[in-house]
Amino acid sequence: MKLQKIGGVASLANAVLTVIFLVILLVVFPRLGLMGPEDSMDPAKRIAAWAASPFTFFSFELVYILYAIAALVVILALRERMQAGAPILTQIALIVTAISCALYLAAGLVEHVVRLPIVSARDTSAYRAAMGVYFGLSDGGDHAFGWASLVIGLAALKTAKLPRILGCLIILVGLMFILDFLSLFFFAMIGLWLWLIQAVWLGMVLLRTKE
């Protein structure tokens, strides 16, 4: 039961991290000249934005790393809560979440480690290649996370260990992240807002678990 309460704290932490992510993406980045997906993929504009505010990019990468750690704690708590009624589903969800977290960690670390020498040299070609690796890892993390959410949502409906509407919301979030490769801005943005609601709700449910 203590693990479930820790998972509740981790879920609320993910909600805070999501808010920080959205503020940076929708408020701070536009002020640095990154107005949308096209600007974000332009290495020259990203180099200029980083030169203007390195701390913003460091914070953005740190969100990925902390999110991966917190997400793994949450899935461990949910596995403990539901494994008796859905052992296979919870085990699959744990494995896929671990894959997702590894991809998020790699994305955050790759972006952080390779950017400084490339930006210092103003090498747009090298930065374009680094961005390809970064976005590939982060998109892969989103896709894996979507499948993990879908599976754990199905486990929640099967075991009735979470409110039914919350279980359905978890499944919907999973579908949004699975489909984000079709339209990263549309599906991922919807998924993020739904994920924010889910993270707060799930955190409250887990924290109310009785010892």
C-alpha positions in Angstrom: 0.0 0.0 0.0 2.9 2.4 0.7 4.0 1.9 -2.9 0.6 3.0 -4.1 0.8 6.2 -2.1 4.3 6.8 -3.5 2.8 6.2 -6.9 0.1 8.9 -6.1 2.8 11.4 -5.3 4.6 10.5 -8.5 1.4 10.9 -10.5 0.8 14.4 -9.1 4.5 15.1 -9.9 3.8 14.1 -13.5 0.9 16.5 -13.5 3.2 19.3 -12.4 5.8 18.3 -15.0 3.2 18.3 -17.7 2.2 21.9 -16.8 5.8 22.9 -17.0 6.2 21.2 -20.3 3.1 22.9 -21.7 4.2 26.4 -20.4 7.6 26.0 -22.1 6.1 24.7 -25.3 3.2 27.1 -25.7 4.5 30.3 -23.9 8.3 30.3 -23.6 9.3 28.8 -26.9 7.2 31.2 -29.0 8.9 34.1 -27.3 12.2 32.6 -28.4 11.1 32.5 -32.0 9.9 28.9 -32.1 6.3 29.6 -33.0 5.2 26.1 -34.1 6.3 22.7 -35.4 8.1 24.1 -38.5 10.2 26.5 -36.4 11.0 23.8 -33.9 12.4 21.6 -36.7 14.5 24.5 -38.1 18.1 24.0 -36.7 19.1 27.6 -37.2 16.1 28.9 -35.2 16.7 26.3 -32.5 20.3 27.3 -32.2 19.4 31.0 -31.9 16.7 30.1 -29.3 19.2 28.1 -27.3 21.7 30.9 -27.4 19.1 33.3 -26.1 18.0 31.0 -23.2 20.0 27.8 -22.5 18.2 27.3 -19.2 14.8 27.0 -21.0 16.1 24.0 -23.0 17.8 22.5 -20.0 14.5 22.6 -18.1 12.7 21.1 -21.1 15.1 18.2 -21.2 15.0 17.7 -17.5 11.2 17.4 -17.7 11.7 14.3 -20.0 14.1 12.7 -17.5 12.0 13.3 -14.4 8.8 12.3 -16.2 10.3 8.9 -17.1 11.3 8.2 -13.5 7.9 9.2 -12.1 6.0 7.3 -14.8 7.8 4.1 -13.9 6.9 4.6 -10.2 3.3 5.1 -11.1 3.1 1.9 -13.2 4.7 -0.1 -10.4 2.1 1.2 -8.0 -0.7 0.3 -10.5 0.8 -3.1 -11.0 0.7 -3.7 -7.3 -2.9 -2.6 -7.2 -4.2 -4.7 -10.1 -1.8 -7.6 -10.6 -4.0 -10.1 -8.7 -6.8 -9.6 -11.1 -4.9 -8.9 -14.3 -1.3 -10.3 -14.0 -0.6 -10.6 -17.7 -1.9 -7.1 -18.6 0.0 -5.4 -15.7 3.2 -7.2 -16.6 2.9 -6.2 -20.2 2.2 -2.6 -19.1 5.3 -2.6 -16.9 7.5 -3.9 -19.7 6.3 -1.4 -22.2 6.5 1.5 -19.7 10.1 0.6 -19.0 10.8 0.8 -22.8 9.0 4.1 -23.0 10.9 5.5 -20.0 14.2 4.4 -21.5 13.4 6.2 -24.8 12.4 9.4 -22.9 15.6 9.3 -20.8 17.7 8.8 -24.0 15.9 11.7 -25.7 16.6 14.0 -22.8 20.2 13.0 -22.4 21.0 13.0 -26.2 19.6 16.5 -26.6 21.5 17.8 -23.5 24.8 16.1 -24.3 25.2 16.9 -28.0 23.7 20.4 -28.1 26.5 22.4 -26.5 29.4 21.6 -28.9 27.1 21.7 -31.9 25.5 25.1 -30.9 28.9 26.5 -30.0 30.1 25.6 -33.6 26.9 26.9 -35.1 26.8 23.6 -37.1 23.2 23.5 -38.5 23.8 20.2 -40.4 25.0 18.4 -37.3 22.2 19.9 -35.2 19.7 18.7 -37.8 21.0 15.2 -37.5 20.9 15.4 -33.7 17.3 16.7 -33.8 16.4 13.7 -35.9 17.7 11.4 -33.2 16.0 13.4 -30.4 12.6 13.6 -32.1 12.8 9.9 -33.1 13.5 8.9 -29.5 10.8 11.1 -28.0 8.2 10.1 -30.5 9.1 6.4 -29.9 8.7 7.1 -26.2 5.3 8.6 -26.8 4.2 5.6 -28.9 5.3 3.1 -26.3 3.7 5.1 -23.5 0.5 5.1 -25.5 0.5 1.3 -25.6 1.3 1.1 -21.9 -1.6 3.4 -21.0 -3.9 1.4 -23.2 -3.0 -1.9 -21.6 -3.1 -0.5 -18.0 -6.5 1.1 -18.8 -7.8 -2.3 -19.9 -6.5 -3.8 -16.7 -8.2 -1.1 -14.7 -11.6 -1.9 -16.4 -11.1 -5.6 -15.9 -10.2 -5.5 -12.2 -12.4 -2.5 -11.3 -9.5 -1.3 -9.1 -9.9 2.3 -10.4 -13.1 4.3 -11.1 -14.5 3.2 -14.5 -14.4 6.6 -16.0 -10.8 7.0 -15.0 -10.0 3.7 -16.6 -11.7 4.9 -19.8 -9.7 8.1 -19.7 -6.4 6.2 -19.4 -7.4 4.2 -22.5 -8.2 7.4 -24.4 -4.9 9.0 -23.4 -3.2 5.8 -24.7 -4.9 6.0 -28.0 -4.0 9.7 -28.4 -0.3 8.9 -27.9 -0.4 5.9 -30.1 -1.8 8.0 -32.9 0.5 11.0 -32.5 2.7 9.8 -35.4 -0.2 10.8 -37.7 -0.3 14.3 -36.4 2.1 15.1 -33.6 0.7 18.5 -32.8 -3.0 17.4 -32.9 -3.0 14.0 -31.1 0.0 14.7 -28.8 -1.5 18.0 -27.6 -4.9 16.5 -26.9 -3.2 13.6 -25.2 -1.2 15.9 -23.0 -4.2 17.8 -21.8 -6.1 14.6 -21.1 -3.0 13.2 -19.4 -2.9 16.2 -17.1 -6.4 15.5 -16.0 -5.7 11.8 -15.6 -2.5 12.3 -13.6 -4.2 14.5 -11.1 -7.2 12.2 -10.7 -5.0 9.0 -10.5 -2.7 10.7 -8.0 -5.7 11.5 -5.7 -7.1 7.9 -6.0 -3.7 6.3 -5.2 -3.1 8.7 -2.2 -6.5 7.8 -0.8 -5.5 4.1 -0.7 -5.9 2.8 2.9 -2.9 1.2 4.6 
